[in-house]
Amino acid sequence: MFSLNDHFVTVLFDSRADFSFISTKFAPLLNVKPSIVNPGHVIEVADGKKVEVDRGIHNCKLELGSSLFSINLIPLGHGSFDVIVGMDWLSQHKAVIVCHDKVVEIPVEDGRILRVHGERAVGITKALKSAKEEEPKLNDIPVVREFEDLFLEDLSGLPP
């Protein structure tokens, strides 16, 4: 969570998004009226649909750590995140996404690198690693039941 115009928002840094977006359910909370930009401009959204976009919210203040950035946002959809920071902002700020470490590195004016760390699902990962799947029994698989003489008694892996 970060601050956008003094409101806490959930943020996704998305290198596959060409533009930066704000959820249409969150946008009204900013008390800023979107202005008309590029009438008739069409973008393709994640599900492949084409959407006409003619409004934007300019110069929002996104606070990341102790740094304050300006960001232009397009009101669109009701996604899982309040704000999606896309390539327009990421490239303008020469940001680097380090996927393996779940870190976004953003150079700031004084020469430092601001590192924004993503959430880690440590508990969930451990639970998934420790979960043990029950091995199927031959009688549970319809194809095996129908052709019993063709299958080995052990289904622990791929056939030789």
C-alpha positions in Angstrom: 0.0 0.0 0.0 1.2 3.5 -0.9 -0.3 7.0 -0.7 -1.9 8.6 -3.7 -3.1 12.2 -3.1 -3.1 11.4 0.6 -5.2 8.3 0.3 -3.9 4.8 0.8 -4.0 2.6 -2.3 -3.0 -0.9 -3.4 -0.6 -0.6 -6.2 0.5 -3.0 -8.9 3.7 -2.3 -11.0 2.9 -3.8 -14.4 5.4 -3.8 -17.2 2.8 -5.3 -19.6 0.5 -2.3 -19.2 1.3 0.6 -21.6 -0.5 3.2 -19.4 -1.2 3.7 -15.7 -4.7 3.2 -14.4 -6.9 3.9 -11.4 -9.9 1.9 -10.5 -13.1 3.6 -11.4 -14.4 2.7 -7.9 -11.5 4.4 -6.2 -11.1 7.4 -8.5 -14.0 9.4 -7.1 -12.4 9.3 -3.6 -9.6 11.6 -5.0 -12.1 14.4 -5.4 -10.5 15.3 -8.7 -12.5 15.6 -11.9 -10.9 13.7 -14.8 -10.1 15.9 -17.7 -10.7 15.1 -21.4 -7.6 13.7 -23.1 -7.2 12.2 -26.6 -10.9 11.9 -27.6 -11.4 8.6 -29.4 -8.2 7.0 -28.1 -8.6 3.2 -28.0 -6.5 0.9 -25.8 -6.5 -2.9 -25.5 -7.0 -4.1 -21.9 -5.7 -7.3 -20.3 -8.6 -9.5 -21.5 -8.0 -8.4 -25.1 -11.0 -6.1 -25.4 -10.6 -2.7 -26.9 -11.8 0.2 -24.8 -12.2 3.9 -25.8 -10.5 6.1 -23.3 -11.1 9.9 -23.4 -10.4 11.0 -19.8 -7.5 11.1 -17.4 -6.5 12.4 -14.0 -3.3 14.4 -14.2 -0.5 15.1 -11.7 -1.6 12.8 -9.0 0.9 12.6 -6.1 2.2 9.0 -5.6 4.3 8.6 -2.4 6.7 5.7 -2.5 8.7 5.5 0.7 10.0 9.1 1.3 9.8 10.0 -2.4 7.0 11.9 -4.0 6.2 11.3 -7.7 3.7 12.8 -10.2 1.6 10.3 -12.1 -1.1 10.5 -14.7 -3.9 7.9 -14.4 -6.7 6.7 -16.6 -9.9 5.7 -14.8 -10.7 2.2 -15.9 -12.3 -1.0 -14.5 -12.8 -2.4 -11.0 -9.7 -4.6 -10.7 -8.0 -6.1 -7.6 -5.7 -3.0 -7.4 -6.6 0.6 -6.9 -3.7 1.8 -9.1 -1.8 0.0 -11.8 1.5 1.7 -12.6 2.3 1.0 -16.2 5.2 1.4 -18.7 4.4 5.1 -19.3 5.4 5.9 -15.7 8.0 3.1 -15.3 10.0 4.2 -18.4 9.7 7.9 -17.6 11.3 7.2 -14.2 13.8 4.6 -15.6 12.4 2.0 -13.2 13.6 -1.6 -13.3 11.5 -4.5 -12.2 13.6 -7.3 -10.7 11.1 -10.2 -10.9 13.1 -12.8 -8.9 13.4 -10.5 -5.9 9.9 -8.9 -6.3 11.6 -5.4 -6.3 11.0 -2.3 -8.3 14.2 -0.1 -8.4 13.6 3.6 -9.2 16.5 6.1 -9.5 15.7 9.2 -7.5 17.1 12.8 -7.9 19.9 12.6 -5.3 21.4 9.6 -7.1 20.0 6.9 -4.7 18.0 4.0 -5.9 14.6 3.6 -4.3 13.7 0.0 -3.8 10.0 -0.9 -3.6 9.6 -4.5 -2.2 6.6 -6.5 -3.2 4.7 -8.7 -0.7 5.9 -12.2 -0.1 3.6 -15.0 0.6 5.9 -16.9 2.9 3.2 -18.7 4.9 1.3 -19.7 1.8 4.5 -20.9 0.1 5.5 -23.1 3.1 2.0 -24.5 3.2 2.0 -25.4 -0.4 5.4 -27.0 -0.2 4.3 -29.1 2.8 1.0 -30.1 1.3 1.1 -33.7 0.1 -1.1 -34.8 -2.8 -2.7 -38.2 -2.4 -1.6 -40.6 -5.0 -4.4 -41.9 -7.3 -5.5 -45.5 -6.9 -5.9 -47.5 -10.1 -9.6 -48.0 -9.4 -10.1 -44.3 -9.3 -9.1 -43.7 -12.9 -11.8 -44.7 -15.4 -9.4 -45.3 -18.3 -7.2 -47.5 -16.2 -10.3 -49.5 -15.0 -11.3 -50.1 -18.6 -7.9 -51.3 -19.7 -6.4 -52.8 -16.6 -4.1 -55.2 -18.4 -2.3 -52.3 -20.2 -1.2 -50.4 -17.0 1.4 -51.1 -14.5 0.3 -51.6 -10.9 2.3 -48.4 -9.9 1.3 -45.0 -11.3 4.0 -43.0 -9.6 5.4 -41.5 -12.8 5.4 -41.5 -16.6 5.7 -44.9 -18.4 9.2 -45.9 -19.6 
